[in-house]
Amino acid sequence: MTTVAAYAAPSAKAPLERTTVERRAVGEFDVLIDIKFAGICHSDIHQARDGWGEGIFPMVPGHEIAGVVTETGSGVTRFAVGDRVGVGCMVDSCRECDNCRAGLEQYCAKGNTGTYNALDKNGDPTYGGYSTHIVVDEKYTLRIPDGLALDEAAPLLCAGITTYSPLKHWNAGPGKKVAVVGMGGLGHMGVKIAHALGAEVTVLSQSLRKQEDGLKLGADHYYATSDPKTFEDLRGTFDIILSTVSAPLDFGAYLSLLKTDGALVNVGAPEEPISVNLFSLIGGRKSLSGSGIGGIQETQDMLDFCAEHGFGAEIELIGASEINEAYERVLNSDVRYRFVIDAATI
């Protein structure tokens, strides 16, 4: 066991504070990662404030991790000391169920092991990336291509894969019209990725405040959802609507924007239940769907895709002492577009 510095929420809704946590000894198939950067995801706030329930405290959030390998176990074959690596939202799964064998570890039938706020196979709590070091099995570790800066790569481990996976699954590409709801941490990556896939991209945001940014990042069109005319003008337009927001929507209104056989895919997760009039689905054979992160191979594919197209996340680098302020700014939509913690300040 090794003691390392970290920032943790000592209890639900409590401000995060500097502390220490124990990391397991490097096992046969483990890598020790010197964390360089950790992104702040909205789900960190949900969990640190127990918005989704059943939080394990003290909690060290962070599942957008980029760093460098400093030690490898004797059986490790995928990585060497000095390699640039990343860790996303999971650090293990059962490895045996149909989903795991199909490369869909994120949907492990027994439940994957979250990078934080989870229990590992020994029953010990997992601690995330707001820390100086982490020990991870090599099979759940990603290689960060040389073309990506580590700070801009960190948010790809959640925001990048969470938008890439559904866009690939629902076949976003040339000839497809994709709408991205929300221009935040996930939404801005959805715009970049959908554009790079060759789709015609529209941003649907509450206001036109970020329109200039959206068009620069690859959107072809930008509309304010606060304007009722938007829903009239865009009726029956889209093949895919990717909702990245964590607030409940008027799902009937958004479903009306889909073409026949279109899909409204949710990657944002409101804390409250939603209600839907099923006629809004039946009249057009439409789908209301959800999507999580990707599997390990798909996450690697996403990193390689982003490197090939020359982009990472749009970030604002902060020191660890600014985490609590950053949480409040995320809740106020005051970030363009992902806060990333410089782990050297932990």
Disulfide bonds with the S-S distance in Angstrom:
none
